[in-house]
Amino acid sequence: MKGEIQYILFDAANTLIHKPLLWERFQGVLKKSGYLIPDDVLKKNHKLLSEAIHFPDRTSGAFYRKFNAEVLYSVGIIPTAKILDELFEACTYLEWIRFEDTEVLSVLPVPMGILSNFNSGLEKKVSDLFGPVFSHVISSEVQGVGKPDERFYQLALDRIGLAAKHILYVGDSIKLDMEPAQNLGFRTFLIDRDNIFPFFSRRIESLKQIPEIIIQ
């Protein structure tokens, strides 16, 4: 890809930023209720359900109770109102922080942007966390369209002003990120830190691998 990649476009949630306390809080509620679920099983099931269930730009208590119920079913737990209420109280509105491997952004030699299903607070959030790093920050709530709709990706192309073949897109979802971006001709890599999709061919386990991709 040497010389071909002129811009890198990232997803935000669980690609650049995450809520590290989520798993600790989730497991705390489960253990309090007498359930011992391995972390890797919980993370995998949570991720697979996130691929199948549409997340609104602005989530609600009702949404998270429904989603968490499906997570509990997937690990063999019948969800009660009590455990769903405790999960909501423990896991909702946690702080977003940068992934450690985002330190690589400081050495990437091309402009960067964000295209993400997120609410209208995304631009301020990433500015607070990263500074003035991104040339474009495009969120679904502001635009009124989001992933996996290919119009959202076309909007990014129009804003950036480059052909898709010159843009590397990095995201954590096959359904929301990889498929629509590939359909429009973007170069793509799946960030898969927890090895959820080991058989996906174009995947990386750390953003620190991006410089190697660019110079290939």
C-alpha positions as a Markdown table, in Angstrom:
| # | Residue | x | y | z |
|---|---|---|---|---|
| 1 | Met | 0.0 | 0.0 | 0.0 |
| 2 | Lys | 3.1 | 2.2 | 0.0 |
| 3 | Gly | 2.2 | 5.6 | -1.6 |
| 4 | Glu | -1.4 | 4.6 | -2.1 |
| 5 | Ile | -2.8 | 5.4 | 1.4 |
| 6 | Gln | -3.3 | 9.2 | 1.7 |
| 7 | Tyr | -5.8 | 9.2 | 4.6 |
| 8 | Ile | -6.8 | 7.0 | 7.5 |
| 9 | Leu | -10.4 | 6.9 | 8.6 |
| 10 | Phe | -11.3 | 5.3 | 12.0 |
| 11 | Asp | -14.4 | 4.2 | 13.7 |
| 12 | Ala | -14.6 | 5.6 | 17.3 |
| 13 | Ala | -16.3 | 3.4 | 19.9 |
| 14 | Asn | -14.2 | 0.2 | 20.6 |
| 15 | Thr | -11.7 | 1.2 | 17.9 |
| 16 | Leu | -10.1 | 4.4 | 19.3 |
| 17 | Ile | -12.0 | 4.8 | 22.6 |
| 18 | His | -13.5 | 2.4 | 25.1 |
| 19 | Lys | -15.0 | 2.0 | 28.6 |
| 20 | Pro | -12.4 | -0.1 | 30.4 |
| 21 | Leu | -14.5 | -0.4 | 33.6 |
| 22 | Leu | -17.4 | -2.1 | 31.7 |
| 23 | Trp | -16.2 | -5.7 | 32.1 |
| 24 | Glu | -15.2 | -5.3 | 35.8 |
| 25 | Arg | -18.6 | -3.8 | 36.6 |
| 26 | Phe | -20.5 | -6.4 | 34.6 |
| 27 | Gln | -18.6 | -9.2 | 36.2 |
| 28 | Gly | -19.1 | -7.7 | 39.6 |
| 29 | Val | -22.9 | -7.9 | 39.2 |
| 30 | Leu | -22.7 | -11.5 | 37.9 |
| 31 | Lys | -20.5 | -12.6 | 40.7 |
| 32 | Lys | -22.7 | -11.0 | 43.3 |
| 33 | Ser | -25.6 | -13.0 | 41.9 |
| 34 | Gly | -23.5 | -16.2 | 42.0 |
| 35 | Tyr | -22.5 | -16.5 | 38.4 |
| 36 | Leu | -18.9 | -17.2 | 37.3 |
| 37 | Ile | -18.5 | -16.5 | 33.5 |
| 38 | Pro | -15.0 | -16.4 | 32.0 |
| 39 | Asp | -14.1 | -13.0 | 30.7 |
| 40 | Asp | -13.4 | -14.2 | 27.2 |
| 41 | Val | -16.8 | -15.8 | 26.9 |
| 42 | Leu | -18.6 | -12.7 | 28.2 |
| 43 | Lys | -16.6 | -10.4 | 25.8 |
| 44 | Lys | -17.1 | -12.6 | 22.8 |
| 45 | Asn | -20.9 | -13.0 | 23.4 |
| 46 | His | -21.3 | -9.3 | 24.1 |
| 47 | Lys | -19.4 | -8.5 | 20.8 |
| 48 | Leu | -21.3 | -10.9 | 18.7 |
| 49 | Leu | -24.6 | -9.5 | 20.0 |
| 50 | Ser | -23.3 | -6.0 | 19.3 |
| 51 | Glu | -22.9 | -7.1 | 15.7 |
| 52 | Ala | -26.5 | -8.4 | 15.5 |
| 53 | Ile | -28.4 | -5.7 | 17.5 |
| 54 | His | -28.6 | -2.2 | 16.3 |
| 55 | Phe | -27.4 | 0.4 | 18.8 |
| 56 | Pro | -29.2 | 3.8 | 18.6 |
| 57 | Asp | -27.1 | 7.0 | 18.5 |
| 58 | Arg | -28.5 | 7.8 | 22.0 |
| 59 | Thr | -29.0 | 4.7 | 24.1 |
| 60 | Ser | -31.6 | 4.5 | 27.0 |
| 61 | Gly | -32.3 | 2.4 | 30.0 |
| 62 | Ala | -34.9 | 0.4 | 28.1 |
| 63 | Phe | -32.4 | -0.4 | 25.3 |
| 64 | Tyr | -29.6 | -1.5 | 27.7 |
| 65 | Arg | -32.0 | -3.7 | 29.7 |
| 66 | Lys | -33.1 | -5.5 | 26.5 |
| 67 | Phe | -29.5 | -5.8 | 25.2 |
| 68 | Asn | -28.1 | -7.0 | 28.6 |
| 69 | Ala | -31.0 | -9.5 | 28.7 |
| 70 | Glu | -29.7 | -11.0 | 25.5 |
| 71 | Val | -26.2 | -11.1 | 26.8 |
| 72 | Leu | -27.4 | -13.0 | 29.9 |
| 73 | Tyr | -29.4 | -15.5 | 27.8 |
| 74 | Ser | -26.3 | -16.1 | 25.6 |
| 75 | Val | -24.2 | -17.2 | 28.7 |
| 76 | Gly | -27.0 | -19.3 | 30.2 |
| 77 | Ile | -28.5 | -16.9 | 32.7 |
| 78 | Ile | -32.2 | -16.1 | 32.9 |
| 79 | Pro | -32.4 | -12.3 | 33.3 |
| 80 | Thr | -34.4 | -11.1 | 36.2 |
| 81 | Ala | -35.5 | -7.5 | 36.7 |
| 82 | Lys | -33.2 | -7.3 | 39.7 |
| 83 | Ile | -30.0 | -8.3 | 37.8 |
| 84 | Leu | -30.9 | -6.1 | 34.8 |
| 85 | Asp | -31.4 | -3.1 | 37.1 |
| 86 | Glu | -28.1 | -3.8 | 38.8 |
| 87 | Leu | -26.3 | -4.1 | 35.5 |
| 88 | Phe | -27.8 | -0.9 | 34.2 |
| 89 | Glu | -26.8 | 1.0 | 37.4 |
| 90 | Ala | -23.3 | -0.5 | 37.4 |
| 91 | Cys | -22.4 | -0.3 | 33.7 |
| 92 | Thr | -24.2 | 2.7 | 32.2 |
| 93 | Tyr | -22.6 | 6.1 | 31.5 |
| 94 | Leu | -19.1 | 5.0 | 32.2 |
| 95 | Glu | -16.3 | 7.2 | 31.1 |
| 96 | Trp | -14.8 | 6.8 | 27.6 |
| 97 | Ile | -11.0 | 6.8 | 27.4 |
| 98 | Arg | -8.4 | 6.2 | 24.7 |
| 99 | Phe | -7.0 | 2.8 | 24.0 |
| 100 | Glu | -3.3 | 2.6 | 24.9 |
| 101 | Asp | -2.4 | 1.7 | 21.3 |
| 102 | Thr | -3.8 | 5.0 | 20.0 |
| 103 | Glu | -0.4 | 6.5 | 20.9 |
| 104 | Val | 0.6 | 5.4 | 17.4 |
| 105 | Leu | -1.6 | 8.2 | 15.9 |
| 106 | Ser | 1.2 | 10.7 | 16.7 |
| 107 | Val | 3.5 | 9.1 | 14.2 |
| 108 | Leu | 1.1 | 8.3 | 11.4 |
| 109 | Pro | 2.3 | 10.2 | 8.3 |
| 110 | Val | -1.1 | 11.0 | 6.7 |
| 111 | Pro | -4.2 | 13.0 | 7.7 |
| 112 | Met | -6.8 | 11.1 | 9.8 |
| 113 | Gly | -10.5 | 11.3 | 10.5 |
| 114 | Ile | -13.4 | 9.6 | 12.3 |
| 115 | Leu | -16.6 | 8.1 | 10.9 |
| 116 | Ser | -18.7 | 6.7 | 13.6 |
| 117 | Asn | -22.2 | 5.8 | 14.8 |
| 118 | Phe | -22.3 | 8.2 | 17.8 |
| 119 | Asn | -24.2 | 11.0 | 19.2 |
| 120 | Ser | -23.5 | 14.7 | 18.5 |
| 121 | Gly | -21.0 | 14.9 | 21.4 |
| 122 | Leu | -18.4 | 12.9 | 19.5 |
| 123 | Glu | -16.4 | 15.8 | 18.1 |
| 124 | Lys | -15.9 | 17.4 | 21.6 |
| 125 | Lys | -15.2 | 14.0 | 23.2 |
| 126 | Val | -12.4 | 13.1 | 20.8 |
| 127 | Ser | -11.0 | 16.6 | 20.9 |
| 128 | Asp | -10.8 | 16.4 | 24.7 |
| 129 | Leu | -9.1 | 13.0 | 24.5 |
| 130 | Phe | -6.8 | 13.4 | 21.5 |
| 131 | Gly | -6.5 | 17.1 | 20.8 |
| 132 | Pro | -6.7 | 18.5 | 17.3 |
| 133 | Val | -5.6 | 15.2 | 15.6 |
| 134 | Phe | -8.5 | 14.5 | 13.2 |
| 135 | Ser | -9.3 | 16.5 | 10.1 |
| 136 | His | -12.9 | 15.2 | 10.0 |
| 137 | Val | -15.1 | 13.9 | 12.8 |
| 138 | Ile | -18.4 | 12.6 | 11.3 |
| 139 | Ser | -21.1 | 11.2 | 13.6 |
| 140 | Ser | -24.3 | 9.5 | 12.6 |
| 141 | Glu | -26.6 | 11.6 | 14.9 |
| 142 | Val | -25.4 | 14.8 | 13.3 |
| 143 | Gln | -25.7 | 13.5 | 9.7 |
| 144 | Gly | -29.0 | 11.7 | 10.2 |
| 145 | Val | -27.6 | 8.5 | 8.6 |
| 146 | Gly | -25.2 | 5.9 | 9.9 |
| 147 | Lys | -23.5 | 2.5 | 9.5 |
| 148 | Pro | -24.0 | 0.2 | 7.8 |
| 149 | Asp | -25.7 | 2.5 | 5.3 |
| 150 | Glu | -23.3 | 3.1 | 2.4 |
| 151 | Arg | -24.5 | 6.7 | 2.1 |
| 152 | Phe | -22.7 | 7.4 | 5.4 |
| 153 | Tyr | -19.4 | 6.2 | 3.9 |
| 154 | Gln | -20.1 | 8.2 | 0.7 |
| 155 | Leu | -20.6 | 11.3 | 2.8 |
| 156 | Ala | -17.1 | 10.8 | 4.2 |
| 157 | Leu | -15.7 | 10.4 | 0.7 |
| 158 | Asp | -17.3 | 13.6 | -0.3 |
| 159 | Arg | -15.9 | 15.5 | 2.7 |
| 160 | Ile | -12.4 | 14.1 | 2.4 |
| 161 | Gly | -12.2 | 14.6 | -1.3 |
| 162 | Leu | -10.2 | 11.4 | -2.1 |
| 163 | Ala | -11.0 | 8.2 | -4.0 |
| 164 | Ala | -11.9 | 5.4 | -1.7 |
| 165 | Lys | -8.8 | 3.4 | -2.8 |
| 166 | His | -6.6 | 6.0 | -1.2 |
| 167 | Ile | -8.3 | 5.8 | 2.2 |
| 168 | Leu | -7.6 | 3.1 | 4.8 |
| 169 | Tyr | -10.6 | 2.4 | 7.0 |
| 170 | Val | -10.1 | 0.8 | 10.5 |
| 171 | Gly | -13.0 | -0.3 | 12.6 |
| 172 | Asp | -14.0 | -3.1 | 15.0 |
| 173 | Ser | -17.2 | -4.4 | 13.3 |
| 174 | Ile | -17.4 | -6.7 | 10.2 |
| 175 | Lys | -21.1 | -5.8 | 9.7 |
| 176 | Leu | -21.0 | -2.1 | 10.3 |
| 177 | Asp | -17.4 | -1.2 | 9.2 |
| 178 | Met | -15.8 | -3.8 | 7.0 |
| 179 | Glu | -18.6 | -4.8 | 4.6 |
| 180 | Pro | -19.9 | -1.3 | 3.6 |
| 181 | Ala | -16.4 | 0.2 | 3.5 |
| 182 | Gln | -15.2 | -2.6 | 1.2 |
| 183 | Asn | -18.2 | -2.3 | -1.0 |
| 184 | Leu | -17.3 | 1.3 | -1.7 |
| 185 | Gly | -13.6 | 0.5 | -2.4 |
| 186 | Phe | -11.9 | 1.6 | 0.8 |
| 187 | Arg | -8.8 | -0.3 | 2.0 |
| 188 | Thr | -9.9 | -1.9 | 5.2 |
| 189 | Phe | -8.6 | -3.6 | 8.4 |
| 190 | Leu | -10.5 | -4.9 | 11.3 |
| 191 | Ile | -9.2 | -4.1 | 14.7 |
| 192 | Asp | -9.7 | -7.2 | 16.8 |
| 193 | Arg | -7.9 | -6.9 | 20.1 |
| 194 | Asp | -9.7 | -9.7 | 21.7 |
| 195 | Asn | -9.3 | -12.2 | 18.9 |
| 196 | Ile | -13.1 | -12.5 | 18.3 |
| 197 | Phe | -12.8 | -13.0 | 14.6 |
| 198 | Pro | -9.6 | -15.0 | 14.1 |
| 199 | Phe | -10.6 | -16.2 | 10.6 |
| 200 | Phe | -11.2 | -12.7 | 9.2 |
| 201 | Ser | -8.4 | -12.2 | 6.7 |
| 202 | Arg | -7.8 | -8.4 | 7.0 |
| 203 | Arg | -7.4 | -8.0 | 10.7 |
| 204 | Ile | -5.0 | -6.5 | 13.2 |
| 205 | Glu | -4.7 | -6.9 | 16.9 |
| 206 | Ser | -3.2 | -3.5 | 17.7 |
| 207 | Leu | -3.3 | -0.1 | 16.1 |
| 208 | Lys | 0.5 | -0.2 | 16.4 |
| 209 | Gln | 0.4 | -2.4 | 13.3 |
| 210 | Ile | -0.9 | 0.4 | 11.1 |
| 211 | Pro | 2.5 | 1.9 | 10.1 |
| 212 | Glu | 3.5 | -1.6 | 8.8 |
| 213 | Ile | 0.4 | -1.7 | 6.7 |
| 214 | Ile | 1.0 | 1.8 | 5.2 |
| 215 | Ile | 4.5 | 0.9 | 4.0 |
| 216 | Gln | 3.7 | -2.5 | 2.5 |
